[in-house]
Amino acid sequence: MNIFPDDLDKLGLPVYFSVGLHPWNVQGTTWEKQVEKVKTAAGKTCVLAIGETGLDKTVNNPFEIQQQAFAAHISIAESLKKPIVIHCVRSYSEMLAIRKKSDLSVPWIFHWFNADEQIAAELVRKNCFLSFGHMLFNEQSKAFRVFKTADLRQVFFETDDAGCTIREVYAQAAGIRKMQVDDLRTRIMDNFASCFHQ
């Protein structure tokens, strides 16, 4: 589960979570204070990852400020050696450029991945994980096509707020790859241990 900076003080937080400033919430005058909250919380053992953060060209928030906030999240994640959960909409070329030109060691997890095979291959080569969800139920989606041949060592699954359960996502994914759900679950647990050093 992802927690936003302003929600950190609320009761009932899950045992483990990620914390980050979503690009939808990056505001020109307040984002630095929000990122400071992320930085303060990020060192806690209950915070497994930084994010959801990233870039989104479909929102009105200035792209340059999104890039600055994203760079700040990368710095936090690298200093703590924690993975980053990435929100990326129409910004894969920028993401790849950042990943390629930087000496970044922590894994990036692309939330709700839905890009083409070439982008998927380049991300996987750069120590990125692809997280799939409800788009696996749409055979016309890029996510469905990519997942059919994706390297299962670089995959995660999610529900986000799409109205399906994680069991349904696993069952669909196992059906696509013609494998047993238990075998797929074991593979993903190995990925979790590798990515999060658990």
Secondary structure, DSSP 8 states (H G I E B T S, - for coil): -EE-GGGTTSS---SSEEE---GGG--TTTHHHHHHHHHHHHTSTTEEEEEEEEEETTSSS-HHHHHHHHHHHHHHHHHHT--EEEEEES-HHHHHHHHHHS---S-EEETT----HHHHHHHHHTTEEEEE-GGGG-TTSHHHHHHHH--GGGEEE--TTSS--HHHHHHHHHHHHT--HHHHHHHHHHHHHHHHT-
